[in-house]
Amino acid sequence: MYFSQRHYNLIKELLKGDPSMEKLESYIQEAYSLMSTKGSKTNAYEHMWGYFKKCATAEEKKKFFTLLKHIEDEPVIKLYLYDLAKKYEVKYLLDSTILNGK
C-alpha cells in the first residue's frame, strides 16, 4: 500500500487463491521497485491510523494528523505510529516492515 495501492489490491486478491511463492514474491518485488508518492504514503499512514481511531485519545489523534500534514518528516510519523502500536498492543503493526524495518 505504501508503494502502490494497485499492487496492494492485486496481492490481496492473489492471496485469496493459492498462489505460488514465486508469483507472490514477484508482485511484492514489483511493488517495492515503485517510487512511493505523497498520496500512497498518506493512504498507508491513514490505514495504520485506523487501528487506533477507536482507542486513541483526542490528543493522539490531533498529533497524528498534525504530523501527517508534514509527510516529508516520515521518520517521526513512523516512530509515532510505532509508539502507538506498542501502547495499544497492535501486533500486526508492530510486526510490519514499514514500522520496524524488517
Backbone torsions as a table, in degrees:
resi	resn	phi	psi	omega
1	MET	NA	-38.8	-179.6
2	TYR	-61.0	-36.4	-178.4
3	PHE	-94.8	-34.8	-175.8
4	SER	-164.7	116.5	176.7
5	GLN	-62.2	-37.3	179.6
6	ARG	-59.8	-46.7	179.4
7	HIS	-67.1	-38.2	176.9
8	TYR	-56.8	-47.4	179.8
9	ASN	-65.4	-40.4	177.8
10	LEU	-61.8	-44.2	-179.7
11	ILE	-66.2	-41.2	177.9
12	LYS	-59.7	-44.1	178.4
13	GLU	-66.6	-41.0	179.3
14	LEU	-59.3	-39.7	-178.0
15	LEU	-71.3	-14.2	176.3
16	LYS	-71.5	-20.1	177.7
17	GLY	-99.4	-145.8	179.6
18	ASP	-128.5	70.3	-175.1
19	PRO	-73.8	154.8	173.2
20	SER	-73.8	154.9	177.6
21	MET	-63.1	-33.6	179.8
22	GLU	-63.6	-44.5	-180.0
23	LYS	-66.3	-43.3	178.7
24	LEU	-62.0	-47.9	178.1
25	GLU	-59.8	-37.3	179.3
26	SER	-61.6	-46.8	178.7
27	TYR	-63.5	-42.3	-179.4
28	ILE	-64.6	-46.7	179.8
29	GLN	-63.3	-37.8	177.4
30	GLU	-62.7	-41.9	178.5
31	ALA	-63.0	-44.4	179.6
32	TYR	-63.4	-25.7	-177.6
33	SER	-77.6	-13.3	-178.2
34	LEU	-81.9	154.7	176.7
35	MET	-86.3	123.4	178.0
36	SER	-69.9	149.6	179.2
37	THR	-109.6	168.5	176.2
38	LYS	-57.7	-41.0	179.7
39	GLY	-65.7	-42.4	-179.5
40	SER	-68.9	-36.0	177.3
41	LYS	-66.2	-46.8	179.6
42	THR	-59.3	-44.7	178.8
43	ASN	-59.0	-44.4	-179.2
44	ALA	-65.1	-44.2	-179.8
45	TYR	-67.0	-38.4	177.2
46	GLU	-66.1	-35.9	175.6
47	HIS	-61.1	-45.1	178.6
48	MET	-63.8	-40.2	178.6
49	TRP	-57.8	-33.0	180.0
50	GLY	-54.0	-25.4	178.0
51	TYR	-72.3	-14.5	-176.5
52	PHE	-115.0	-10.4	-169.0
53	LYS	-59.1	-26.8	179.6
54	LYS	-90.3	-17.4	-176.1
55	CYS	-114.5	-18.5	-177.9
56	ALA	-71.0	151.6	176.7
57	THR	-77.0	165.2	177.0
58	ALA	-61.3	-36.6	178.4
59	GLU	-65.4	-41.7	177.9
60	GLU	-64.6	-40.5	177.8
61	LYS	-62.7	-46.2	179.9
62	LYS	-60.3	-43.6	-180.0
63	LYS	-63.8	-43.9	-179.8
64	PHE	-58.9	-49.8	-176.2
65	PHE	-70.9	-25.0	172.1
66	THR	-68.5	-44.8	177.9
67	LEU	-63.1	-39.3	-177.6
68	LEU	-63.4	-29.0	177.3
69	LYS	-65.0	-21.0	-179.2
70	HIS	-114.8	57.2	-173.3
71	ILE	-58.0	-23.1	179.5
72	GLU	-66.8	-15.4	178.1
73	ASP	-97.4	55.6	-174.2
74	GLU	-57.8	-40.0	-179.5
75	PRO	-57.0	-34.6	179.8
76	VAL	-70.1	-41.9	178.3
77	ILE	-63.1	-46.2	-179.7
78	LYS	-62.2	-43.4	179.1
79	LEU	-63.0	-42.1	179.2
80	TYR	-62.7	-46.0	178.7
81	LEU	-64.0	-38.5	177.9
82	TYR	-63.6	-43.3	178.6
83	ASP	-62.2	-40.5	176.6
84	LEU	-64.6	-40.8	179.2
85	ALA	-61.6	-39.2	176.4
86	LYS	-66.3	-47.3	-177.9
87	LYS	-59.6	-44.4	-176.2
88	TYR	-98.1	8.0	174.5
89	GLU	53.9	55.3	178.5
90	VAL	-97.9	90.0	-174.4
91	LYS	-57.4	-41.2	-179.7
92	TYR	-53.8	-45.0	-179.9
93	LEU	-75.7	-37.2	178.1
94	LEU	-61.0	-32.6	-179.9
95	ASP	-88.3	-5.7	-175.0
96	SER	-71.1	145.6	179.3
97	THR	-69.1	-30.4	-177.4
98	ILE	-67.3	-32.9	-178.2
99	LEU	-95.2	-25.7	-177.8
100	ASN	-117.4	0.5	173.3
101	GLY	71.0	16.0	178.8
102	LYS	-69.2	NA	NA
